[in-house]
Amino acid sequence: MSSRRAVGPAQAVTVRAPAKINVYLSVGTPRADGFHPLATVYQAIGLYDDVTARPGGSGTVPVRVKLAAADHVDADAVPLAPGTNLVHRAAELLGAHHGRRLRSDISISKAIPVAGGLAGGSADAAAALVALDRLHDLQTTDEALLAIAAELGSDVPFSLVGGTAQGVGRGEQVTAYVDPAIVEAAWWWVVVPSATGLATPQVYAHFDRMRPDAHEAPVVPDRVLAALASQDPTSLAAVLHNDLQAVALDLRPDLVDVLADGEEAGALRGIVSGSGPTCVFLCEDADHAREVAGRLQEQHPVVLVATGPVAGAHRVEYV
């Protein structure tokens, strides 16, 4: 989250929020409330959505949302009608917290693929919370923003926090790592999105069919934290893990070839991001990532390079 800001109304506030990947993801059997317990290591990477809030809205539509999408983003898959986007819900909950109805025109500049396991919708919700808070000078505490974010969705709190962090509960209980070796590390990823997304509820339902013996209380092994602290890409590659990967591959067998293509292109290791279908490939450094990306571009229409960890939702100024 960005730091406290100068007091006073603004005419427009732009907040940038990153995509996330799961360096490690262990999924348990469903809880009584239907959610799956998770133990995950999140990392925010340098693919971003920008959300700009301006004074606006109307009596019947207090928050109006517009979208501008990068060429590799399926803009038609992003709901924009009133009440259909997490941004609308973010405005409702933030307003309710302050006992008022927030009105705004919100523009989303979207570069994070939709339904790709990168938490793009969560990033937009987190960015909207911060942008609306700054626009209306609400002075919401970080603790309150995190609580509202948790109500919005499991990945939204991490979209606020960013960096590299552990997530437990259903993923909404986020603790940022403070070990300097982990905080200061730089990891390079090649990202291969899919033209067709995967619905997260579908993936988890299939997980229940495939993994009825899942652990009730998943944990992040110490070896994962040791690999992160080592700052050695080969060590981290050896411990990358995603319990949902086999599920995503079963639903989308074409992803098997994507993972194979990345490793044949020289990546240290490939993994499905979150609930998929985006595949991410860990590389040794920036030059290696560009080399792997160049090879993958011969087979895949969209190949992106990103580094992590990066900051969570934060205000940006255009010059």
Secondary structure as UniProt FT lines:
FT   STRAND          13..27
FT   TURN            32..33
FT   STRAND          38..54
FT   STRAND          63..69
FT   TURN            71..72
FT   HELIX           75..77
FT   TURN            82..83
FT   HELIX           86..97
FT   TURN            98..99
FT   STRAND          104..110
FT   TURN            114..115
FT   HELIX           120..135
FT   TURN            136..137
FT   HELIX           142..152
FT   TURN            154..155
FT   HELIX           156..161
FT   STRAND          164..168
FT   TURN            169..172
FT   STRAND          173..176
FT   HELIX           180..183
FT   STRAND          187..192
FT   HELIX           200..210
FT   TURN            212..213
FT   HELIX           222..230
FT   HELIX           233..239
FT   STRAND          241..242
FT   TURN            243..244
FT   HELIX           245..251
FT   HELIX           254..264
FT   TURN            265..266
FT   STRAND          269..272
FT   TURN            274..275
FT   STRAND          279..283
FT   HELIX           286..296
FT   TURN            297..299
FT   STRAND          304..308
FT   STRAND          314..316
//
